[in-house]
Amino acid sequence: MGLEHCHQISIKLPVLHEWKHLLAIVILQGISVFICSLSFIASVQAEEDSLIHTLTGYDISEITPASSIKLKLGGWIETGFSGNPHLPRNHSNYPVAFNDGANQFKLHQLYAFIEKEAATSGNVWDIGMRADLLYGTDAKFSATKNFDSSIFGQHPKHQLVFPQLYANLYAPIGNGLTLTVGHFYTLIGYESVTSPDNFFFSHAYAMHYGEPFTHMGALLSYPLNINLTAKSGVVTGWDSLSRHIPNYIGELSYTSESGQTTVTTALITGNARTANLREHHNRTMYSIVLEHRFSQKLQYVLQHDFAIQAQTTETPAAAWYGINQYLLYAISRQLGAGLRFEWFHDKNGTRVMEDGDTQDLIGITAGLNYQPIPGITLRPEIRYDLATRHPIFGDGHHKDQILLSASAILHF
């Protein structure tokens, strides 16, 4: 079956009310059996994460067309399923993302990149680059206005986007100065678009509704000392190539001497144009991410976001903020367990429902990461969501929702 048909695969379930409890039991039993079976899968240890390397012993991650140029090629395929006992008629888990399809298998990411890393230290000038391509149902969430376009229609289930396309220049000035120019992922927040960089299959509300995904512009990075690194640049707003007035973006990152604690503060501020491009208003947000490793096995992450947006004649003043907490534990080299608690406050109803009503969203997620063999990562999870103000789940009839989901990532 071709990739273009993957999004058509779905499970047809009865819509009778009494089947909801049966569906929940079936999915729970399926995940239980899956988790229990983990202990019976043979352990395979290897340094490489590539499935191709595991199966063939051949590493495609490094390409050397010339002795002076070293290119890296990599990527992954992610498919997933999200079970929703509410059986929503619109087949949506909204407002949860990226696993937004209720009771459906989906091709979430077909991701590929090519990279030439630039030096980050030393006394020699160096040049690097990176180009990323993303195809699948996740692409629509991170598309950039006036840069990415659909190849399957106006509102496709699958989309082809280029989330990163940039060049690096390293200059041996002081402690080493790096200039990045092009299209790149944001500095804001903790979670990432790229699946392997997230412990959980689903994403936090703050990441999807409160933060930018990508920027176009220029960024300077400079290590102030062995503990502090500063980044500063100018970008074309949030997820846009040309419709927004240039914004400032910056980051200050601190790492302790032991390497156990990292604190990263990022800020973006500037004017953004309204939908009809007739007016512009200031939008400013910051994120603070604290990561602390209590031991080699136990890690804690705390994220706080806060954003404000000025009023125009067309749009009201707005603010949104929240707190995410993660507790991650490495049971073994192949198996990890995690908990995430999140609270997102949409003060003026402009980010989630866009109906002008204040909304508080709470999410609790428990999940596993399992690597049966190098190159394959399995991520089952159970998630509970609560809207404290008014119903928004299950076709707008429920104030809470349970999702039973799992994804598989195949690295190549």
N, C-alpha and C positions, 0 to 999 in steps of 0.2 A: 504494500500500500504506500502511495506517495505521500510526501509531507503535506501536499496541498489538501489531502483528504483527512488529515488527522483531526481537524477541528470539527468534523462531522460526526465523530464517534461520541455517542452519549448513551446513557442508560435510561431506558423508558420504564418509568415506575407508575403504578396505579395512583390515582389522585384521590382515592377515598380516604376519609379522615382516619379510619381505623388502621390504615397502613402506615401512618406516620410512626407509631410506636414500634411496629414491626421493622420498619426501615432503620430506625435508630439502633435496634437490637442487632440486626444483621450487620450493620457497619461496625458497631462496637465489637462484635464477635470477630469480624474480619481483621480489625486492627489488633485485637488481642492475640489472635492466632499468629499474625505477622510478627508481633513483638516477641512472642514466646519462641517462635522459630529462629530468632536471631542467635540464640545460644547454641543452636545445632549446626550453624553454618561454619565451615572450616575457616580458621584464621589464616590470612595471607598478609605478610608484612613486606612492604617495599617502599623505597624512597619516592618513587614516581607516582603521580596521581593519574596519569594518562591510561585509559583503558587499552589503547592500542599498544602502549609499552608493556602493559601487563600480559596481554595475549600474545604479542609477537616479539617482544624484546626490542622493538624498533621505536626510537624516540623522534617524533615529527616536530617536537616543539622548537628545535633549533635548525635553522636553514642558513647555510653559509655560501651564498652565490659568489662571494669573493673573500679572500683571506682577511681583508680589512673591514668587512661588514658582517656583523652577526645579527640576523633577524630571528625573532621568535614567533612561532605560529601556534595558536591554541584555540580552545573553545569548548563548548559543551552543548548537549541537548537535554532539555528538561521537559518532562511530561508530568501531569498531575491530575488528581481527582479530588473533588470536594463534595462530601455528602451533607445534605441539608434536610433534616427531618421535617421542616415546615413545608416541603414540596412547593415552593413558590411558583405561581403560574407564569411569572415572567422569567423563570429559570435563572434568577440572579441572586447572589448573596450580598448584594449592595447593602450598605456602603463598604463592605470588606473588599480589599484588593491585595494582591493581584489575582488571587484565586476567586474570581467573581462569579464563575459559572456554577450554578447549583446542580448537583448530581450529574456532572459531566466530566468526561476525560478531555483534557486539552493539551495541545502542544504549546507550552508556555514560552520556551526560549530555544531557538536555534541560534547560538551565539558563536561568532568567530572573530579573532583579532590577529593582527600582525604588528609586531613591535620591535623597534631597535632602541634599547635602553641607553640613555645618556649617562655619563659618569656623574656621581654625586659628590665626589671628592677628588683631590689630586691637583696637580699643577698644569694639566693639559686641557685645552679647550676641547669640547666634545659636542656632537649633535645627535639627537635621537628623534624618534617619531612613534606614533601609534595610531592605528585605524581600527575601529570596531564596527561590527555589523550585527544587528539584532532582528530576527524574524520570529513572529509568533504572537500569541494573544497578549503578552506583556508589553509589546512594542507600543501599543496605542497609549499607554500610560506615560511614556517617556518621550513621545514625539516632540520635535522642536518646530514651532511655527516658522513658516517661510524657509525651512531647511529640509525637513523630512516630508515626503508626500506618499500617499497611498498608491499601491499598484493594483489594488483590488476594489476600488470604489471609495465613496466619500466616507463611510463609516464601517470599515471592514472589521471582521473578527481578528484577522491576521494582518500585520502590517510590516513593512520593511523600513527600518530606520538606521541611522548612523549616529549612535550616541556619542562617539568620540572620534575626532580626526584632528590631531594636533602635532606640532613639532616642538622639541625641546632644545635649548641651547645652554650648555653648562660653561660658565666662565670662572676661571680660577682667581676670583677677586675676593680678598679677605678669607672668610671661611668657606667660600664657594657659593656662587650665585647661579640660580637656575631660572631661565625664562621659558615659559610655556605659552605658545600662541596657537589659537584654533578653537576647537569645539571640545569640551571636556565636562566630566561629571562635577556636580556641585561640591563645595566644601561643607555645606550645611548638613547637620544630623549624623546619625550613626548607621542606619540601614542603607543598603545600596540596591540599585537596579539589578546588578549582576548576582544571579542565584547563588553561586558558590561562596559569596562573601556574606551571606546571611544564614544564621542558624535555623530560622523558621521559614516554612513554606509561605505562610501569609505575611502581610506587612502591617506595621503599626499605622494608625490613622494619621499621626503627625507626619510620617514620611510621605504618605499619598496626598493628603489634603492641605498640609501646612507648610511644605517645603518645595523649593525648586528641584528639578531633576538635573538639568544641564545648563551650560552657559556657553556663549561665544565671546571670546575676548582674549586678553593677555594677563598672565599671572607671574609674579616674581616670588621665588622661594629662597629664603636665606636662613641658615642655622646661626643664631645669635651666639650660642655656646653649645656644650654637649647636652644640655637639658632643654633649651628653648629653640623652637623653629618658628619663624614668622613667614606668612604668605600675604601678598597684597596685589590687587589687580583691578582692572576695569573690564566689565562685561556688559553684554546687551540684555540686561534684565533677566527675567525668569523664562526659561524654555522658549526663547524667541531669538531670531536672527536679526531682525531689523525694526520691529514695530515698537520697541521700547527705547527710551532714552538711556544712555549708558549709566550703569550702576557701579558703585564701589563694592568690592568683596574682599574680605580679609580673614586671616586665621592666625591664632597664636596657640601653639601646642607645647605642652610641658611633659617631660618624661623624667621620672625620678631616677636617682643614681642606680637603684637596684633593678629598674625596668619593670617593677611590679605595678606602678601607678602611672596613668597617663590622663592628663586633663587637656581637652581641646575646646577652645572657644572660637566660634566663627560668626561673622556678621556680613549681611548684605543690605545695602540701603541705596535708595535712588528713586527716581520717578518712573511710573508705569502709566501707559496710556489706557484710557477706557476702551470698551469694546468697539465703539464706533470711531475711535481714534481722534475724537474732537477735543478731549481734555486729557490732562495727566494729573496724577496725584502721587504723593510720596508713599512708599511702602518700605518698611524697615523690619528686619527680623534678625534674631540671633539664636544660636544653639550652643549649649554647653554639654559636653560629653565627658563623663568621668568613667574610666576603666580601671579596675583594681583586681589584681590576681592575689587571692589569699594564699593559694598554694599552686602547685603545678596542675592540679585538677580542678580547682574551684575559682571561678571568675565572676565578678559582679560589674554591671554596667548601669549607670544612671544618666539619662538624657533629659534635658529641659529645653523646650522651645518657647519663644515668645515673639509675636509679630503684631504690628499695628499698621493700619492703612488709613490715609487721610480721606476726608470727605470731598466729593465733587457734586455738581448739580445733578448728576445721573446716579451716583452711587453713594451710599451712606458710609460714614466712618466705621471701621471694623477692627476687631482684635481677635486673635486666637492664640492659644497657648496650651501646654500640656506637659506631662511627665511620663516617661517610660522607664521601666526597670527590668533588667535581665539578670537571671542567675543561671550560670552555665556550669555544668559539672562533667568532667571527662571520666566516665566509668572505666574505659580502657582506651587503647590507642585507636580502636575501631568504633567504639560506641560512646556517645555523649547524650546527656539529658539536659533539658533547659526549661525554664519558666520565664514568662514575660507578663508583666502587668502594665497596662497603659491607661491613661486618662487624657482625653482630648476635649478642650472646651472651645466651641465655636460661638463666641460671645454674641455676634450679630447675625448669625445664620447666613454667612456669605461663602463658607468654604465647603460644606458637606451637602446639605439639601438645597442651599441657595434660595431659601424661602423667607429669609429675614427673621426666623425664629431662633432664639438661643437654644443650643443643644449641647449636652454633655454625653460623651461616648466613653464607655469603659470596656476594656477587653482583657481577658485572661487566657493565655495560651500555654499549653504544656506540650512538649514534643521531644522527639529523639532524632539524632543523626547517627546513621549506621553505615559503615563502609565494609560490605562483605568481602570485596576485593578492591585493590587500588584502581581507581577510575570510575567507581560507581558509588554514589551517595544516595541513601534512602532517608526521607524526612517525613515520617508520620507525625501528626499533631491533632490535638483536640482543642477547640477554641470556643470560649463563651463570650458573647457580646451583650451589652446592656445599654439602651438609650434611656436616660433618666427623665427626659422631658416629654416626648410623645413618640408613638410607634413609627418606626421606619423600616423594620425588618419584615420579611415574608410578605411582600406586596403591600407594605405599609400597614399591616394588621397587628404586628407584634412589637413589643418593646425590648425583647431579648431574642437571642438566636444561638444555637449550638451548631458548630461545623466540625465534621470528622473528615480530615483531609490527609493526603499523602502525596509526595512527589518523588520522582527519581531523576537524578542528574547523572548523565553519562559524559565523562570528560574525554576529550580526544586531543 
